[in-house]
Amino acid sequence: MMLKKTICPYDCPASCGLLAETDGDRIYRMIGDPDHPATRGVICAKVRGYVKSLYHRERLLRPMKRNGRKGSGEFVPISWEEAADLIALRFGCIIKKEGPQAILPAVYSGVMSDIQRFCGHAFFNYMGASELVMSLCSSAKGEGYAQVMGKTPSLDPGELRDSDCVLVWGCNAAATRIHSMADLVNGKKQGKKIILIDTYENPTARVADEVVLIRPGTDGALALSLMQVLVEEGLADMLFLEEETVGAGELIGTLGDYTPERTEKITGIPAGRVRKLARAYAAAQAPSVLLGSGLSRHRNGAMAVRLITILPAFVGAWKYRGGGICGCMVSGGEVFRMDLIRRPDFRETPGRKININQLASALAGDIQGSPIKGLYVYGLNPANTVSNQKKLLEGLAREDLFTVVHERFMTDTARYADVLLPAAFSVEQSDVYRSYGYFTAGYAEKIVEPAGECKSNWDTFRLLAGAMGYRNSYFEKTEAEMVQKVLREAGSFLRERPADEWERIQGGGSISFPEADHQIYRTKSGKIEIVNREAEIPVPMYLQAEEDGYPLHLVSGPSVHTLNSTFGERADLRARRGVMSLLVHPEDAEMRNIRDGERVLCFNDLAEVEFQAEVTVRVKKGTVIAEGVYDIAHSLNGLTVNALHHERLSDCGAATTLNDNTVDIRPAGAAVDIPN
């Protein structure tokens, strides 16, 4: 028995280092790698049970084709050769009749390693298919930060240890940043101030000194109000603003519109509490903001992030170790060359772009251009994770839509496949990794052979390229050869590392890049750009989102027990997560005659979704919270929270606005037991 290094492949900021206990044929357990430079042996309960998923009795092990109505989950086994020939035949017919842009790949973050995640881009670029705009998560957040800081890296989470005041803003660190949770706990013990700003008391509240509840979509107004207090009370670092920023005076000239008394009506936060918060922030020498992504998932999301990003400049936080903002851009350089993997040069003409958040409309034929006739899904479960679920399921049920799904389990999306292909787990394939939340990178070598007839994305696209008649050296490389090419021709960030770090990566380890100098502002002006003349709105301002006509704001939060729709096969994790619940403020519940534990219908113009009510003061009045992504089998009426999310896009970054929806609720029946 031996321990082999590997890396967590799931959609989490850390890319944790792992050790797999194996005899070379089978993996027996997964533990944290204490030598990993960022995560140092700490892993979540989900990944500690990795082996339960790897050898799960319901894992897909053979290619199959549909043998019943779409959505029934009825399939018969076929060989890989039959599957590849059938896909090539059907895709070929679509291309001949409708053109290649009638085919759409659908991929997101089912696996976060670079080659396995992005090699499909090369295949579909070669084909000339439509392109999916992958903006499901935090592109508005990235755009808002970049409009102020350009390519300046934000704080690495490890730098929060040097902060003496942390505003945990719109971030459920207990679910999404468990390593930062340890730093927050230790910081609190040392007397550092931890303040949670969110739409509800998420599980991170247990480590906070104070919780500030805010109305959804109003975070930008709070940031402006904090700046107004800082200036009014002489707490702002005016010298820093003058020397290190562009346009501070123009923004300051607008702050009279954002006094705490005025913004109280917007945010729902009492004026006195805003002043207290501003003073606590200014009293710290190195205050920081740990910024989540949920607040950017609004029609004004990029602007809200832009305003929060400006806030540290008002106290000169960037001058001190641990001061600034964490949770945005972590790297200012290229680690691995994505062009070697994605191969944009394969595309002869620009492809039609379809935003992932509007996939439902694309499948329904509401997007301009050729109707989607072929859909290839991998690393994504859109039936559970993309907005407008009811319409999306109707699109997937189209008999004239040829759908291929490459998956590990019979997900709700897989049930609609015409051809279903069995996918490999991360330990059954080799790849390189970049953390999107820490300054780390690494290489993980295949540890065991894929179970049954499962194949990695790389091997699957190689097979399909051959069946399609694509003759290019790219598709002839083995997985190992491609990994070595990507390592050999790495980006500038990695090429500059010392020889011992190169050896560590080549040996299957991870390295951590040095902390960035946050006072070197990688913007066009070389300064923090409070006013950005290239932005559509040069001088930032609070943007009031339009109301949809329903009285309650719906916010979707992450579950600490599962990860989006991943781990849906794990009964132990589902049991800990519990029934599909909706957090409701007592006053909102009382006026609708809703009792705790009672079934309720949550509805808007898109759908009606059944939940179990959890009546609690943890949520702000006028807001309801749905934690976690559930599959349809464990929903209460065949739909989940994404059925209530519109397809609208954010102000910048073309991102999801899943937290910018309004609903109402009414009683629907008695309490229910937790499904197993």
Secondary structure as UniProt FT lines:
FT   STRAND          2..7
FT   TURN            13..14
FT   STRAND          17..22
FT   STRAND          27..32
FT   TURN            34..35
FT   TURN            37..41
FT   HELIX           45..48
FT   HELIX           50..54
FT   TURN            57..58
FT   STRAND          64..66
FT   TURN            70..71
FT   STRAND          75..77
FT   HELIX           80..98
FT   HELIX           100..102
FT   STRAND          103..107
FT   HELIX           114..127
FT   STRAND          131..133
FT   HELIX           139..149
FT   TURN            150..151
FT   HELIX           157..162
FT   STRAND          165..169
FT   HELIX           173..176
FT   HELIX           178..189
FT   TURN            190..191
FT   STRAND          193..198
FT   HELIX           203..207
FT   STRAND          210..213
FT   TURN            216..217
FT   HELIX           219..232
FT   TURN            233..234
FT   HELIX           238..244
FT   STRAND          245..246
FT   HELIX           248..252
FT   TURN            253..254
FT   HELIX           255..258
FT   HELIX           260..267
FT   HELIX           271..283
FT   STRAND          287..291
FT   HELIX           294..296
FT   TURN            299..300
FT   HELIX           301..310
FT   HELIX           311..315
FT   HELIX           317..319
FT   TURN            321..322
FT   STRAND          324..326
FT   HELIX           338..342
FT   HELIX           344..346
FT   STRAND          353..355
FT   HELIX           356..358
FT   HELIX           359..363
FT   TURN            364..365
FT   STRAND          374..378
FT   HELIX           382..385
FT   HELIX           389..396
FT   TURN            399..400
FT   STRAND          402..407
FT   TURN            412..413
FT   HELIX           414..416
FT   STRAND          419..423
FT   HELIX           426..428
FT   STRAND          431..434
FT   STRAND          440..444
FT   TURN            452..453
FT   HELIX           457..468
FT   HELIX           473..476
FT   HELIX           479..488
FT   HELIX           492..495
FT   HELIX           499..506
FT   TURN            507..508
FT   STRAND          510..512
FT   TURN            518..519
FT   STRAND          528..529
FT   TURN            533..534
FT   STRAND          552..557
FT   TURN            564..565
FT   TURN            567..569
FT   HELIX           571..577
FT   STRAND          581..584
FT   HELIX           586..590
FT   TURN            591..593
FT   TURN            596..597
FT   STRAND          599..603
FT   STRAND          608..615
FT   TURN            617..618
FT   TURN            621..622
FT   STRAND          623..627
FT   HELIX           632..634
FT   HELIX           641..644
FT   TURN            653..654
FT   TURN            658..659
FT   STRAND          661..669
//
